[in-house]
């Protein structure tokens, strides 16, 4: 058995996409045992990935250097039989633990002064690997090897017991009517958020069809989601900031349709195999699309897109405002009919 340590990213969406790498590693011969160094919040996702053998807690938050702590973690891993480390983030600090752990082969992309910390240092080939998931998978292959013809897709397991517990906790009855899940938040900023009044139009339409509408997001999205609830006369269920990530995953698995911005929950819905429509504005659907056969992307590709800015530099936000609700609903309807 080959033992591999993967240093995981710090965002929900990237953590889901990392499963593509885990699946690629596990498909190799001889079999691979995969441990993942990751922040504690990510257990809600990693515990649902059967490819992961052990989760090693990274107690430092995003952006924290914590040299002493990283050194201690690295030294504590020296007795483990790792022969390979794959470092997914591009920061210098993310490469320190595998180096201090003495892992013989340490693979990652050229980043912040990491030469020496990594001894299998790659350069991103964006012409042949434009997608983040492709770039992750490439790190699990020998340098220069072509990607597999079919990219291994994420696939999260869910717990029937967890689903039942979450439904009871929040008074949900998914059997009464099909569920439309709305994910209107985006941690990155306004330029990734489809207008709230557009979400309100979709919510009212689907409620009129006899569907339930549940809103998902973090605590910072709760106000945004409450505004949508108000537009429907209180007929939606606002779960934003109430559920933890584990509960959100279980409840999203019940959705008959998901509508989201480019966000972490978009990737979670894709990994659950839910039919979904993903709205892209300032970001590039060619880089981080939802990886699922039942996912559809709505993107205008304006001359100013993708700008990757948190707020619209032209102050018109046409990349999102010109994606009107009727267009999005037609895509949703076609996906349901399929």
C-alpha positions in Angstrom: 0.0 0.0 0.0 1.2 3.5 -0.9 0.6 6.2 1.8 -0.1 9.7 0.5 -0.7 12.9 2.5 -2.8 15.6 0.7 -2.7 19.2 2.0 -6.2 20.4 1.3 -7.5 23.8 0.2 -9.5 26.1 2.6 -12.7 26.7 0.6 -15.8 24.5 0.4 -15.9 24.4 -3.4 -12.2 23.6 -3.7 -12.5 20.9 -1.0 -15.3 19.2 -3.1 -13.1 19.5 -6.2 -10.2 17.9 -4.4 -12.2 14.6 -4.3 -11.4 14.4 -8.1 -7.7 14.0 -7.0 -8.6 11.5 -4.2 -10.5 9.3 -6.7 -7.6 9.5 -9.2 -5.1 8.5 -6.6 -7.2 5.6 -5.4 -7.6 4.3 -8.9 -3.9 3.8 -9.3 -2.0 0.6 -8.8 -0.7 -0.2 -6.1 -3.7 0.9 -4.0 -3.2 4.3 -2.2 -4.1 5.2 1.4 -5.0 8.9 1.5 -4.8 11.0 4.6 -5.8 14.7 4.3 -4.5 17.6 6.3 -7.4 20.0 6.5 -9.3 22.5 8.8 -11.8 21.0 11.2 -14.8 22.5 9.4 -14.0 20.3 6.4 -14.8 17.0 8.2 -18.5 17.5 7.2 -17.3 17.0 3.6 -14.3 14.7 4.0 -16.2 12.2 6.1 -18.5 11.7 3.2 -15.7 10.9 0.8 -15.0 7.1 1.0 -11.5 7.6 -0.6 -10.2 9.5 2.6 -8.6 7.2 5.2 -7.9 9.8 7.9 -8.4 13.5 8.5 -5.5 15.3 10.2 -6.6 18.5 11.8 -5.0 21.8 10.7 -5.9 24.1 13.6 -4.6 27.3 11.9 -7.2 29.4 10.1 -7.0 30.7 6.5 -4.1 33.2 6.3 -2.4 32.3 9.6 1.3 31.5 9.4 1.8 29.7 12.7 5.3 28.5 12.0 5.7 26.8 15.4 2.4 24.9 15.1 3.2 23.8 11.5 6.6 22.6 12.6 5.0 20.5 15.5 2.5 19.0 13.1 5.2 18.1 10.6 7.4 16.5 13.3 4.4 14.5 14.6 3.9 13.0 11.1 7.5 11.8 10.7 6.7 8.3 12.0 4.0 7.7 9.4 4.8 5.8 6.2 4.1 8.6 3.8 6.0 8.4 0.5 4.2 11.2 -1.3 2.6 14.5 -0.4 0.4 16.5 -2.7 0.0 20.2 -1.8 -3.1 21.7 -3.3 -2.9 25.4 -2.1 -0.2 27.5 -3.7 1.0 29.3 -0.6 4.5 28.8 1.0 3.0 28.0 4.4 1.0 25.1 2.9 4.2 23.3 1.9 5.9 23.5 5.3 4.2 20.6 7.0 5.2 18.0 4.4 8.7 19.4 4.3 9.1 19.2 8.1 7.4 15.7 8.1 10.3 14.5 5.9 8.0 13.1 3.2 10.3 12.0 0.3 8.3 13.3 -2.6 6.4 16.6 -2.3 4.3 17.7 -5.3 2.7 21.0 -5.9 2.6 23.9 -8.3 5.1 26.8 -8.3 3.9 29.3 -5.8 5.3 31.6 -3.1 9.0 30.8 -2.9 8.3 27.1 -2.5 11.3 25.7 -4.4 13.1 23.5 -1.9 10.0 22.9 0.2 8.7 21.0 -2.8 10.9 18.7 -4.8 8.3 17.8 -7.5 7.4 21.3 -8.5 5.0 21.8 -11.5 3.9 24.7 -13.6 0.2 25.0 -14.3 -0.6 24.3 -18.0 -3.8 26.3 -18.3 -4.1 25.7 -22.0 -4.7 21.9 -21.5 -5.8 22.1 -17.8 -8.1 25.2 -17.6 -10.3 23.7 -14.8 -9.2 23.6 -11.2 -10.3 20.0 -10.9 -8.0 19.1 -13.8 -5.1 20.9 -12.2 -5.7 19.0 -8.9 -5.9 15.6 -10.7 -2.7 16.4 -12.7 -0.8 16.6 -9.4 -1.7 13.0 -8.7 -0.1 11.8 -11.9 3.6 11.7 -13.0 4.8 15.0 -14.5 3.8 15.3 -18.1 1.3 12.4 -18.1 -2.0 13.1 -19.9 -5.2 13.4 -17.8 -7.6 10.4 -18.0 -10.1 10.7 -20.8 -12.9 10.9 -18.2 -12.3 13.1 -15.2 -13.2 11.4 -11.9 -16.2 13.4 -10.5 -17.0 14.2 -6.9 -19.6 12.1 -5.2 -20.6 12.8 -1.6 -22.3 10.1 0.5 -25.2 11.1 2.7 -26.6 9.6 5.9 -30.3 8.5 6.1 -30.1 8.9 9.8 -28.6 12.4 9.4 -31.3 13.4 6.9 -34.0 12.2 9.3 -32.4 14.0 12.2 -32.1 17.3 10.3 -35.6 17.2 9.0 -36.9 16.7 12.5 -34.6 19.4 13.9 -35.9 22.0 11.4 -39.5 20.8 11.0 -39.1 19.9 7.4 -41.4 17.5 5.5 -39.8 16.8 2.1 -42.3 14.1 1.3 -45.1 16.7 1.1 -43.9 18.3 -2.1 -40.8 18.5 -4.3 -38.1 20.8 -2.9 -36.4 23.7 -4.8 -33.2 24.6 -3.0 -32.0 28.2 -3.4 -28.4 29.2 -2.6 -28.3 32.9 -3.1 -25.1 33.7 -1.2 -21.5 34.0 -2.3 -18.6 34.6 0.1 -16.6 36.3 -2.7 -18.9 39.3 -3.0 -21.7 41.0 -4.9 -20.3 40.3 -8.3 -21.1 36.6 -7.9 -24.6 37.2 -6.5 -27.6 36.9 -8.9 -30.0 39.7 -7.8 -32.2 38.9 -4.9 -35.4 40.1 -6.6 -34.7 37.6 -9.4 -34.4 34.8 -6.8 -37.8 36.1 -5.4 -39.4 35.7 -8.9 -38.2 32.1 -9.2 -39.3 31.3 -5.6 -42.8 32.6 -6.2 -43.1 30.8 -9.5 -42.0 27.5 -8.0 -44.2 27.9 -5.0 -47.1 28.4 -7.4 -46.3 25.1 -9.0 -46.7 23.4 -5.7 -43.0 23.1 -4.8 -41.4 23.8 -1.4 -38.6 26.3 -1.4 -35.7 26.0 1.1 -32.9 28.6 1.3 -29.4 27.6 2.2 -26.3 29.5 3.2 -24.0 30.6 6.0 -24.8 32.9 8.9 -23.6 35.8 6.7 -26.3 34.9 4.1 -29.2 34.9 6.5 -30.3 38.5 5.9 -30.0 38.0 2.2 -32.2 34.9 2.4 -34.7 36.6 4.7 -35.2 39.2 2.0 -36.2 36.5 -0.4 -38.5 35.0 2.2 -40.2 38.4 2.5 -40.8 38.5 -1.2 -42.8 35.3 -1.0 -44.9 36.3 1.9 -43.0 34.1 4.3 -43.7 30.9 2.3 -40.0 29.8 2.0 -37.9 28.1 4.7 -34.8 30.1 5.6 -32.1 27.6 6.7 -29.2 29.9 6.2 -27.1 30.2 9.3 -29.3 27.7 11.1 -27.8 24.4 9.8 -24.2 23.4 10.1 -22.4 22.2 7.0 -23.1 18.6 7.7 -26.9 19.2 8.0 -26.8 21.4 4.9 -25.3 18.5 2.8 -27.9 16.0 4.0 -30.8 18.4 3.3 -29.5 19.5 -0.1 -29.6 15.8 -1.1 -33.4 16.0 -0.9 -33.7 18.8 -3.5 -35.4 18.1 -6.8 -33.8 21.2 -8.2 -31.0 23.6 -7.0 -30.5 27.2 -8.2 -27.3 28.8 -7.0 -24.6 31.3 -7.6 -21.0 30.2 -8.2 -20.4 29.1 -4.6 -19.3 26.3 -2.4 -22.8 25.0 -2.1 -23.0 24.8 -5.9 -20.2 22.3 -5.8 -21.8 20.4 -2.9 -25.1 20.1 -4.9 -23.1 18.8 -7.9 -21.3 16.2 -5.8 -24.8 15.1 -4.5 -26.0 14.6 -8.1 -28.8 17.1 -7.8 -30.3 18.7 -10.9 -29.0 22.3 -10.7 -28.7 25.6 -12.6 -25.6 27.6 -11.7 -25.5 31.3 -12.4 -22.0 32.8 -13.2 -21.2 36.5 -13.2 -17.7 37.7 -12.5 -16.1 34.3 -12.4 -15.2 31.8 -15.1 -17.4 28.7 -15.6 -14.5 27.2 -17.6 -12.4 27.1 -14.4 -14.8 26.0 -11.7 -17.9 24.5 -13.2 -20.2 22.3 -11.2 -19.1 18.7 -12.1 -22.3 16.8 -12.6 -24.2 15.5 -15.6 -27.4 17.2 -14.4 -25.8 20.6 -14.0 -26.5 23.5 -16.3 -24.6 26.8 -16.4 -26.0 30.2 -17.2 -23.3 32.7 -18.2 -23.4 35.7 -20.6 -19.7 35.9 -21.3 -19.7 39.7 -21.8 -16.7 41.5 -23.0 -15.9 42.5 -19.5 -16.3 39.0 -18.1 -14.8 37.3 -16.3 -13.4 40.2 -14.2 -12.9 38.2 -11.0 -13.7 41.4 -9.0 -15.7 41.4 -5.8 -17.8 44.3 -7.0 -18.5 45.3 -10.6 -15.8 47.7 -11.8 -18.2 49.2 -14.3 -21.0 49.5 -11.7 -23.7 48.0 -13.9 -23.5 44.3 -13.0 -24.9 43.4 -16.4 -23.2 40.0 -16.3 -25.9 39.0 -13.8 -28.7 41.5 -14.3 -29.1 40.6 -17.9 -29.6 37.0 -16.9 -33.3 37.5 -16.3 -35.5 35.1 -14.3 -37.5 33.8 -17.3 -34.3 32.6 -19.0 -33.2 30.8 -15.8 -36.6 29.2 -15.3 -36.7 27.9 -18.9 -33.3 26.2 -18.2 -34.7 24.7 -15.0 -37.8 23.5 -16.7 -35.9 21.8 -19.5 -33.7 20.1 -16.9 -36.7 18.8 -15.0 -38.3 17.5 -18.2 -35.1 15.7 -19.2 
